[in-house]
Amino acid sequence: MKTETAAVFDFDGTLTKRDTLFPMALFFARNRHVISFLKYCFYYGLFKFGLISNESLKIRFAACFFKGKGIEEIQDLLLVFVNKQLSLREEVYNAFKEHLNKGDKTIIVSANFDVVVESWLKSVNADIDAVAATKLHVHAGVYTGALEGAVCRGKNKAERLQAQIDISNYHIISYADEVSDVAIMNLANKQVWVGNGING
C-alpha cells in the first residue's frame, strides 16, 4: 500500500502563469545583452513559424545568453529576474507550500534550465527533495552554452522523475498545464491540470 505522497510540479505555466523563456530574454536584453537578445529573436521567430522545435529553441537560448558567463554572474541575474519578473499561479503555489508543510516528497520537473528553477526556489526559501530540469553544461565555473543531456521535456520528464524516485512506492499527485506533460501525468495517481491544460 502506498502510504507516502509525492507531489510533482511542472514549472513554466504551472507554478508560473506563463512560459518564462521570452520574458527572461527581455530581462537579459535590459541587462547589457542586447546583441544576444537580437540573435535569440531570430530563433524565436523560427520557432513561432514552426521551423524549429521547442527543444531547439532552448538550445539556442543557452548559447545566446549563458555561453561564457560565470556561474555567480548568472545566478545573481536570475535572482533579480525571479524576484521581479515572475508571476506565480497562486492556487498552485499554495498547493506547493501545502505539500511542503505536510512533509510530502516534493519535486519540480521542468523543461526550464536547472539554474532558473533553483534560483526561484532560493527566492521563495523553499527546500524541496529534487529538481529535474534542463541541465546547463559548466566547465571551470563557466557556462559553455551547451546542454548536459537532453531538454527535460515530454517523455524525458517521465524518465527523469523515475530516476529520482521509485514511483511504485508513492501516491503521486502531479501538477501540469500542457499536452507535452502527458507522459509525466500518466505516472500520477492524481492529475491536476491547471490554466489552459487538458482539463483546465
VEXDO-553957 format. One line per 5 residues: number of its first residue (from 1); their letters; for each residue x, y, z of N, C-alpha, C. Coordinates in nm, 3 decimals. Example, Ala and Ser with C-alpha at 12.3 -4.5 7.8 and 13.67 -1.06 7.14 Angstrom:
2
1 = as = 1.319,-0.569,0.780,1.230,-0.450,0.780,1.320,-0.330,0.780  1.285,-0.225,0.708,1.367,-0.106,0.714,1.290,0.003,0.787;
This chain:
200
1 = mktet = 0.084,-0.120,0.000,0.000,0.000,0.000,0.088,0.126,0.000  0.051,0.223,-0.083,0.128,0.346,-0.093,0.086,0.440,0.020  0.178,0.464,0.112,0.144,0.547,0.227,0.205,0.687,0.218  0.305,0.704,0.131,0.370,0.835,0.118,0.322,0.905,-0.009  0.316,1.036,-0.002,0.275,1.117,-0.116,0.395,1.186,-0.178;
6 = aavfd = 0.399,1.185,-0.310,0.499,1.263,-0.384,0.424,1.365,-0.470  0.455,1.492,-0.450,0.394,1.599,-0.528,0.492,1.642,-0.636  0.448,1.635,-0.761,0.535,1.664,-0.875,0.480,1.785,-0.949  0.563,1.887,-0.964,0.519,2.012,-1.025,0.599,2.044,-1.151  0.526,2.077,-1.258,0.586,2.147,-1.370,0.611,2.291,-1.323;
11 = fdgtl = 0.698,2.363,-1.394,0.731,2.499,-1.352,0.662,2.604,-1.441  0.704,2.614,-1.567,0.650,2.717,-1.656,0.504,2.692,-1.690  0.419,2.789,-1.662,0.278,2.776,-1.693,0.199,2.701,-1.588  0.269,2.643,-1.491,0.201,2.570,-1.384,0.223,2.643,-1.252  0.346,2.645,-1.203,0.376,2.729,-1.087,0.377,2.877,-1.127;
16 = tkrdt = 0.423,2.904,-1.250,0.417,3.041,-1.302,0.296,3.054,-1.393  0.256,3.177,-1.420,0.137,3.199,-1.502,0.163,3.182,-1.651  0.289,3.187,-1.691,0.321,3.176,-1.834,0.461,3.119,-1.851  0.493,3.085,-1.974,0.629,3.042,-2.005,0.725,3.157,-1.975  0.840,3.125,-1.919,0.930,3.231,-1.874,1.043,3.261,-1.971;
21 = lfpma = 1.055,3.185,-2.079,1.174,3.197,-2.164,1.185,3.334,-2.230  1.078,3.382,-2.295,1.088,3.512,-2.363,1.099,3.627,-2.263  1.020,3.628,-2.153,1.042,3.733,-2.053,1.184,3.734,-1.998  1.244,3.615,-1.985,1.382,3.608,-1.938,1.477,3.667,-2.042  1.449,3.643,-2.170,1.530,3.702,-2.277,1.522,3.854,-2.273;
26 = lffar = 1.402,3.907,-2.253,1.385,4.053,-2.242,1.462,4.108,-2.123  1.458,4.035,-2.013,1.531,4.077,-1.893,1.681,4.082,-1.921  1.733,3.980,-1.987,1.875,3.980,-2.020,1.909,4.097,-2.113  1.818,4.127,-2.207,1.842,4.238,-2.300,1.856,4.370,-2.225  1.775,4.387,-2.120,1.781,4.510,-2.042,1.904,4.514,-1.951;
31 = nrhvi = 1.975,4.403,-1.945,2.095,4.396,-1.862,2.219,4.371,-1.949  2.231,4.455,-2.052,2.350,4.460,-2.138,2.373,4.333,-2.220  2.264,4.270,-2.263,2.275,4.153,-2.350,2.191,4.175,-2.477  2.200,4.296,-2.533,2.113,4.333,-2.646,2.145,4.250,-2.770  2.273,4.232,-2.802,2.310,4.156,-2.922,2.263,4.011,-2.908;
36 = sflky = 2.280,3.955,-2.789,2.232,3.818,-2.765,2.081,3.810,-2.782  2.011,3.914,-2.737,1.866,3.917,-2.749,1.824,3.921,-2.896  1.892,4.000,-2.977,1.858,4.009,-3.119,1.880,3.874,-3.188  1.988,3.806,-3.151,2.012,3.672,-3.206,1.899,3.577,-3.166  1.862,3.586,-3.038,1.756,3.497,-2.989,1.624,3.526,-3.058;
41 = cfyyg = 1.594,3.652,-3.085,1.468,3.688,-3.152,1.457,3.621,-3.288  1.569,3.608,-3.358,1.569,3.539,-3.487,1.523,3.394,-3.468  1.581,3.326,-3.369,1.543,3.186,-3.344,1.400,3.175,-3.292  1.359,3.275,-3.212,1.222,3.274,-3.159,1.122,3.287,-3.274  1.156,3.368,-3.373,1.070,3.381,-3.491,1.060,3.249,-3.566;
46 = lfkfg = 1.172,3.179,-3.581,1.170,3.048,-3.647,1.081,2.951,-3.570  1.089,2.957,-3.438,1.006,2.870,-3.354,0.858,2.901,-3.373  0.823,3.030,-3.374,0.683,3.069,-3.388,0.626,3.027,-3.523  0.710,3.019,-3.625,0.664,2.975,-3.757,0.676,2.823,-3.773  0.711,2.755,-3.665,0.717,2.609,-3.669,0.838,2.553,-3.741;
51 = lisne = 0.943,2.634,-3.755,1.060,2.590,-3.831,1.166,2.526,-3.742  1.161,2.551,-3.613,1.247,2.479,-3.518,1.161,2.436,-3.400  1.206,2.336,-3.328,1.129,2.280,-3.217,1.152,2.358,-3.088  1.067,2.330,-2.990,1.085,2.388,-2.857,1.222,2.351,-2.801  1.263,2.226,-2.824,1.393,2.180,-2.776,1.506,2.261,-2.840;
56 = slkir = 1.496,2.284,-2.971,1.599,2.362,-3.041,1.605,2.505,-2.990  1.488,2.561,-2.958,1.485,2.698,-2.906,1.557,2.706,-2.772  1.538,2.605,-2.686,1.607,2.602,-2.557,1.759,2.599,-2.577  1.803,2.520,-2.673,1.947,2.509,-2.702,2.001,2.644,-2.749  1.925,2.711,-2.836,1.969,2.843,-2.886,1.972,2.946,-2.773;
61 = faacf = 1.874,2.938,-2.682,1.871,3.030,-2.569,1.999,3.015,-2.486  2.034,2.891,-2.456,2.154,2.866,-2.375,2.278,2.923,-2.442  2.287,2.905,-2.574,2.404,2.955,-2.648,2.406,3.108,-2.650  2.289,3.171,-2.664,2.283,3.317,-2.673,2.314,3.386,-2.540  2.260,3.333,-2.431,2.263,3.409,-2.305,2.357,3.354,-2.197;
66 = fkgkg = 2.391,3.227,-2.204,2.473,3.170,-2.096,2.619,3.147,-2.135  2.645,3.133,-2.262,2.781,3.098,-2.306,2.884,3.201,-2.259  2.988,3.151,-2.193,3.097,3.237,-2.148,3.071,3.312,-2.019  2.954,3.290,-1.959,2.919,3.361,-1.835,2.952,3.273,-1.713  3.000,3.336,-1.608,3.031,3.264,-1.486,2.905,3.225,-1.410;
71 = ieeiq = 2.915,3.121,-1.330,2.800,3.072,-1.253,2.743,3.182,-1.164  2.828,3.252,-1.091,2.780,3.354,-0.998,2.713,3.469,-1.071  2.767,3.509,-1.187,2.707,3.618,-1.264,2.564,3.583,-1.305  2.545,3.461,-1.356,2.412,3.418,-1.400,2.319,3.402,-1.280  2.368,3.344,-1.173,2.284,3.326,-1.055,2.236,3.460,-0.999;
76 = dlllv = 2.325,3.558,-0.996,2.288,3.691,-0.945,2.180,3.755,-1.034  2.197,3.744,-1.166,2.098,3.799,-1.259,1.964,3.730,-1.243  1.967,3.598,-1.233,1.842,3.523,-1.226,1.768,3.545,-1.095  1.840,3.570,-0.988,1.772,3.601,-0.861,1.692,3.730,-0.874  1.747,3.827,-0.946,1.673,3.951,-0.971,1.553,3.922,-1.060;
81 = fvnkq = 1.575,3.842,-1.164,1.466,3.809,-1.257,1.349,3.740,-1.187  1.377,3.636,-1.111,1.267,3.560,-1.049,1.196,3.642,-0.942  1.268,3.733,-0.878,1.205,3.817,-0.776,1.117,3.926,-0.835  1.158,3.980,-0.950,1.089,4.096,-1.006,0.996,4.064,-1.123  1.025,3.956,-1.196,0.955,3.933,-1.322,0.859,3.815,-1.321;
86 = lslre = 0.878,3.720,-1.233,0.792,3.602,-1.235,0.658,3.629,-1.168  0.553,3.589,-1.236,0.418,3.598,-1.180,0.369,3.457,-1.152  0.341,3.428,-1.026,0.305,3.292,-0.987,0.156,3.267,-0.999  0.122,3.142,-1.027,-0.018,3.099,-1.024,-0.049,3.065,-0.878  -0.121,3.154,-0.812,-0.133,3.148,-0.666,-0.189,3.017,-0.615;
91 = evyna = -0.291,2.963,-0.683,-0.353,2.840,-0.632,-0.255,2.722,-0.637  -0.168,2.721,-0.738,-0.070,2.613,-0.749,0.044,2.635,-0.650  0.086,2.760,-0.636,0.191,2.790,-0.539,0.144,2.757,-0.397  0.018,2.783,-0.368,-0.036,2.748,-0.236,-0.036,2.597,-0.215  -0.070,2.523,-0.321,-0.066,2.376,-0.313,0.078,2.328,-0.291;
96 = fkehl = 0.172,2.393,-0.360,0.314,2.362,-0.345,0.358,2.379,-0.199  0.321,2.492,-0.140,0.357,2.517,0.000,0.289,2.419,0.094  0.165,2.383,0.062,0.092,2.289,0.147,0.160,2.152,0.148  0.203,2.106,0.030,0.274,1.978,0.024,0.404,1.983,0.106  0.475,2.095,0.096,0.598,2.109,0.175,0.568,2.105,0.324;
101 = nkgdk = 0.465,2.177,0.365,0.430,2.183,0.507,0.387,2.047,0.561  0.326,1.965,0.476,0.282,1.832,0.517,0.396,1.730,0.517  0.510,1.769,0.463,0.624,1.678,0.457,0.620,1.582,0.340  0.535,1.610,0.240,0.532,1.526,0.121,0.661,1.541,0.042  0.703,1.434,-0.023,0.817,1.445,-0.114,0.776,1.538,-0.227;
106 = tiivs = 0.854,1.642,-0.250,0.817,1.745,-0.346,0.926,1.760,-0.451  0.885,1.753,-0.577,0.979,1.751,-0.689,0.929,1.846,-0.798  1.020,1.924,-0.854,0.988,2.003,-0.973,1.056,1.936,-1.092  0.976,1.910,-1.196,1.027,1.852,-1.320,0.995,1.951,-1.431  1.098,2.010,-1.491,1.075,2.124,-1.578,1.166,2.122,-1.701;
111 = anfdv = 1.111,2.173,-1.812,1.193,2.193,-1.932,1.281,2.316,-1.919  1.253,2.400,-1.821,1.335,2.518,-1.799,1.474,2.476,-1.750  1.564,2.571,-1.745,1.701,2.541,-1.704,1.709,2.521,-1.553  1.795,2.431,-1.512,1.808,2.400,-1.370,1.839,2.523,-1.286  1.924,2.611,-1.338,1.964,2.729,-1.261,1.847,2.826,-1.242;
116 = vvesw = 1.752,2.828,-1.335,1.635,2.915,-1.321,1.545,2.862,-1.209  1.515,2.733,-1.212,1.430,2.673,-1.109,1.496,2.685,-0.972  1.625,2.658,-0.965,1.696,2.666,-0.837,1.700,2.810,-0.784  1.711,2.907,-0.874,1.709,3.048,-0.832,1.573,3.084,-0.775  1.466,3.035,-0.839,1.332,3.062,-0.786,1.314,2.999,-0.649;
121 = lksvn = 1.357,2.876,-0.633,1.345,2.809,-0.503,1.419,2.887,-0.395  1.535,2.938,-0.430,1.611,3.019,-0.334,1.535,3.146,-0.299  1.470,3.206,-0.398,1.400,3.332,-0.376,1.279,3.316,-0.284  1.217,3.197,-0.287,1.099,3.173,-0.201,1.135,3.090,-0.078  1.266,3.065,-0.062,1.317,2.993,0.055,1.251,2.855,0.069;
126 = adida = 1.245,2.783,-0.043,1.183,2.650,-0.044,1.290,2.542,-0.061  1.290,2.447,0.029,1.384,2.335,0.024,1.306,2.211,-0.017  1.322,2.168,-0.142,1.246,2.054,-0.191,1.338,1.933,-0.209  1.277,1.820,-0.241,1.354,1.695,-0.248,1.438,1.683,-0.374  1.389,1.735,-0.486,1.466,1.721,-0.609,1.417,1.819,-0.715;
131 = vaatk = 1.511,1.858,-0.802,1.480,1.934,-0.923,1.532,1.853,-1.041  1.442,1.822,-1.133,1.482,1.758,-1.259,1.448,1.857,-1.369  1.551,1.918,-1.427,1.530,2.024,-1.525,1.636,2.013,-1.634  1.627,2.100,-1.733,1.726,2.102,-1.839,1.858,2.152,-1.782  1.959,2.071,-1.793,2.086,2.099,-1.724,2.184,2.168,-1.818;
136 = lhvha = 2.239,2.280,-1.772,2.339,2.354,-1.848,2.478,2.297,-1.821  2.558,2.291,-1.927,2.694,2.240,-1.912,2.786,2.351,-1.859  2.867,2.314,-1.761,2.960,2.408,-1.698,3.101,2.351,-1.707  3.196,2.437,-1.741,3.337,2.398,-1.740,3.418,2.506,-1.669  3.490,2.466,-1.567,3.575,2.558,-1.491,3.497,2.679,-1.439;
141 = gvytg = 3.375,2.653,-1.393,3.294,2.759,-1.335,3.227,2.851,-1.435  3.232,2.814,-1.563,3.175,2.899,-1.669,3.079,2.815,-1.753  2.963,2.874,-1.785,2.868,2.807,-1.873,2.923,2.803,-2.015  2.915,2.686,-2.077,2.970,2.671,-2.213,2.868,2.708,-2.320  2.741,2.722,-2.282,2.636,2.748,-2.380,2.576,2.620,-2.436;
146 = alega = 2.626,2.506,-2.390,2.573,2.376,-2.432,2.488,2.317,-2.319  2.412,2.216,-2.353,2.333,2.144,-2.254,2.406,2.018,-2.212  2.377,1.976,-2.091,2.429,1.848,-2.042,2.313,1.749,-2.046  2.308,1.671,-2.153,2.194,1.582,-2.173,2.085,1.651,-2.254  1.970,1.586,-2.259,1.859,1.634,-2.341,1.776,1.738,-2.266;
151 = vcrgk = 1.696,1.814,-2.341,1.597,1.903,-2.281,1.497,1.818,-2.203  1.466,1.860,-2.082,1.376,1.784,-1.995,1.231,1.815,-2.034  1.185,1.747,-2.137,1.052,1.776,-2.192,0.989,1.647,-2.244  0.856,1.640,-2.243,0.788,1.523,-2.297,0.821,1.397,-2.220  0.851,1.290,-2.292,0.878,1.162,-2.226,1.004,1.166,-2.140;
156 = nkaer = 1.094,1.261,-2.171,1.215,1.274,-2.090,1.181,1.317,-1.947  1.071,1.394,-1.931,1.028,1.431,-1.796,0.993,1.306,-1.715  0.920,1.214,-1.777,0.882,1.091,-1.708,1.005,1.010,-1.670  1.102,1.003,-1.761,1.225,0.929,-1.733,1.303,0.994,-1.619  1.307,1.126,-1.619,1.381,1.196,-1.514,1.315,1.178,-1.377;
161 = lqaqi = 1.180,1.178,-1.375,1.110,1.155,-1.249,1.139,1.014,-1.197  1.134,0.916,-1.286,1.158,0.778,-1.245,1.302,0.756,-1.199  1.393,0.841,-1.245,1.531,0.834,-1.198,1.544,0.891,-1.057  1.447,0.975,-1.018,1.451,1.039,-0.885,1.387,0.952,-0.778  1.275,0.887,-0.811,1.202,0.809,-0.711,1.152,0.679,-0.771;
166 = disny = 1.129,0.581,-0.684,1.060,0.458,-0.723,0.911,0.489,-0.716  0.849,0.513,-0.831,0.712,0.562,-0.832,0.614,0.460,-0.773  0.652,0.334,-0.767,0.562,0.233,-0.711,0.544,0.250,-0.560  0.632,0.327,-0.498,0.626,0.346,-0.352,0.544,0.468,-0.310  0.496,0.546,-0.407,0.434,0.674,-0.373,0.296,0.690,-0.437;
171 = hiisy = 0.211,0.760,-0.364,0.088,0.813,-0.423,0.127,0.946,-0.485  0.128,0.951,-0.617,0.182,1.067,-0.688,0.070,1.162,-0.731  0.088,1.288,-0.694,-0.001,1.395,-0.738,0.081,1.487,-0.828  0.041,1.498,-0.954,0.117,1.579,-1.050,0.038,1.700,-1.095  0.109,1.812,-1.106,0.050,1.939,-1.149,0.118,1.982,-1.279;
176 = adevs = 0.038,2.008,-1.383,0.096,2.049,-1.511,-0.008,2.125,-1.592  0.038,2.179,-1.708,-0.051,2.269,-1.781,-0.063,2.242,-1.930  0.019,2.154,-1.989,0.009,2.141,-2.134,0.031,1.998,-2.180  0.000,1.975,-2.307,-0.001,1.840,-2.361,0.136,1.774,-2.356  0.244,1.852,-2.358,0.378,1.794,-2.351,0.405,1.729,-2.216;
181 = dvaim = 0.315,1.753,-2.119,0.331,1.695,-1.986,0.255,1.563,-1.969  0.192,1.516,-2.075,0.109,1.395,-2.064,0.189,1.276,-2.013  0.313,1.260,-2.060,0.393,1.144,-2.020,0.414,1.139,-1.869  0.443,1.255,-1.811,0.465,1.255,-1.666,0.332,1.247,-1.590  0.227,1.305,-1.647,0.097,1.297,-1.581,0.044,1.153,-1.579;
186 = nlank = 0.080,1.076,-1.680,0.034,0.937,-1.686,0.095,0.850,-1.576  0.200,0.900,-1.512,0.261,0.827,-1.400,0.190,0.856,-1.268  0.103,0.957,-1.269,0.042,1.005,-1.144,-0.083,0.926,-1.107  -0.106,0.917,-0.977,-0.233,0.863,-0.926,-0.342,0.969,-0.932  -0.300,1.096,-0.921,-0.394,1.207,-0.932,-0.333,1.314,-1.022;
191 = qvwvg = -0.407,1.354,-1.125,-0.361,1.456,-1.218,-0.433,1.588,-1.189  -0.356,1.695,-1.178,-0.414,1.828,-1.160,-0.369,1.914,-1.277  -0.460,1.932,-1.373,-0.432,2.017,-1.488,-0.472,2.160,-1.454  -0.385,2.255,-1.485,-0.411,2.394,-1.446,-0.411,2.485,-1.569  -0.463,2.606,-1.551,-0.463,2.703,-1.659,-0.542,2.654,-1.777;
196 = nging = -0.476,2.652,-1.894,-0.539,2.605,-2.017,-0.504,2.460,-2.046  -0.469,2.385,-1.940,-0.432,2.245,-1.957,-0.547,2.160,-2.007  -0.521,2.033,-2.027,-0.618,1.941,-2.087,-0.751,1.945,-2.014  -0.746,1.947,-1.882,-0.869,1.955,-1.804,-0.887,2.091,-1.740  -0.803,2.189,-1.784,-0.806,2.321,-1.722,-0.914,2.409,-1.780;
